[in-house]
Amino acid sequence: MVVNSMAPVAIKVDNRVHRRVVFATIGIILVVIIGTISVNSGSNRTISYAISMSGVGVGIYWDQACTNRTLSLDWGLIAPGSNSTMKIHVRNEGDSAVSLWMATSNYMPHVASDYITLAWTYTGRILSAGEVIPMNLILNVDPTVSGITDFSFDIIITATG
């Protein structure tokens, strides 16, 4: 008996099995492609999170009438290289004139402090007891941020003086 080693190998497969193999292969390829796109587009991902907000000697509110206290800020989606602004109202809740000081802390992840900064439109004005002033908080995200998809940090506005 002579065997032709050049003859193609043929396996008879049921048509249903063939279709399942084709669909499974296509599914695996799609998962790999989508996964690759999402991993490689990390530099273009947007980041978002709510941030803890508190005041020492001052109240922080959403409205001029100071009826809706601000406890956290949800900046929504922010693309690298852009910023987002929120308007708040700060009320001196003490019985003497004060100036304001702002600090941020507890960045999560810690490396976020290298890429995410907070500014405000406070001009150094002295607030009388009970006085309310509007101001904007501006969150800036560095264009080179990478690998951060969620973040959080604390904002503390303190009355001094």
N, C-alpha and C positions, 0 to 999 in steps of 0.2 A: 504494500500500500504506500502510495506517494502522497505526501501532504504539501500543498502549495503554501509556503510561508508568506507569500506576497498577497494572498487573498485577503480581502477586507473581512473584518470580524463583524458579524451581524447578529444582533440579539433581537429576537422578536418580543416587542413590548406591547402590552395592551394600550390602546389609544388614550384611555382615561389616565393611566399612570404617566404617560408622556405629557399630557396637559398639566398634571399636577407638578411634575418636575419643572416644566417651563414656567408656570406661575410662581412656584417657590423660588426659582432662580431670579426671576424678575423682581420679586419682593425683596430678596436679599440685596440685590443690586441697588434698588431704590433706598433701602435703609442705609446702606453704605454711602450713597451719594448725599442723602439728606444729612446724615451725621457729619460727613466731611464739610459740607457747606456750613453747618451751624458751628463747628469747631473753628473753621478758618475765618468766619466772619466775626470773631470775637472783638476785633478792634472797632467794628461798626455797631456793636450792640448798644442798646440803650440801658441805662441804669435807673433804678427807682427805689425809693423807700420812704417810710415815715420817720421823722426825727423827733425825739423828745424835746419839749420846749418848757422852760421854767423861768420864773422871775424871782429875784430876791429883793424885797422892798417895792416891787412893781408888779402890776398885773399886766398880762399880755392877752389881748383880745382881737377878735376878728372884726369887730364893729366899733365905731366911734362912741356909741352909747355904753360900751363896756358891759354888754349883756351876754356875750358869747365868748367865753374864755378859750384861749388857744393852749392846748396841751401837747399837740404834736403837729407836725407839718408833713403832708404827703406831697412831694414834689412832682409826682407823676413820672412820666418817661422823659429822660434827659439824655440826649446823645452826647458822646464825647466831643469836646470842643465847643459846647454850648453852655447856656446858663438858663436859670429859671428864677423868676421874681415872685415874691409873695408880699402882699401888703398886710401889715399888722398895726395895731394901736397899742401903745404902751401908756399905762396910767401910773403915776406916782401914788402909791398907796400909803405913804408915810405922812407925817405931819410937819415935815420941813423940806426945803428945796434940795434937789439932788441932781447930779449928772448921772449918766448911764455908762455902763461898761459891759461889753459882751465877750463871752468866752465859749469855746467849743471843746468837747472832750469825749472820751470813750468811743473813738472811731471803731467801727466793726465793718469789715476787717481793719486791722490797725493800719495797713498800708494805704487805705483810702485817704488818710490825712495828707498823703503825698500828692494826690490828684484832685481832691475835692476841697474847695475853699468857700467860706461864707463871708460876705461883705454886707454892710448895711448903710442906709442913707442918713443915719443919725449924725448931726453936725456938731455935737458937743453942747447944745443948748441946755440951760438949767431948767428943770421942771419944778414948778411950784407944787405944794401939797395938793393932791387931787387932780392935777393937770394931766390931760391926755394929749399925746402927740402921735400922728401917723408916721410910719416909716416903712421902707421896703427892706426885705431881706433878699439878697441875691446869692444864689448857689451857683458856683462856677465849676465846671468839670473840665479838666485838662484834656486836650486832644490826644495826648499820648497814653491815656488810661487804657489798661488792658487787664483782662481777667477779673474785673469787678462787675458783677451783674446786680448785686444787691448791697446796700450799705446802710449804716445808721450811725448817728452820733448825737450827742446831747448839746443843746444850746442853752446857755444860762445868761440872762440879762440881769445885771445887778445895779441897784441904786447905790451911789456913793456920795458922800458929802454930808 
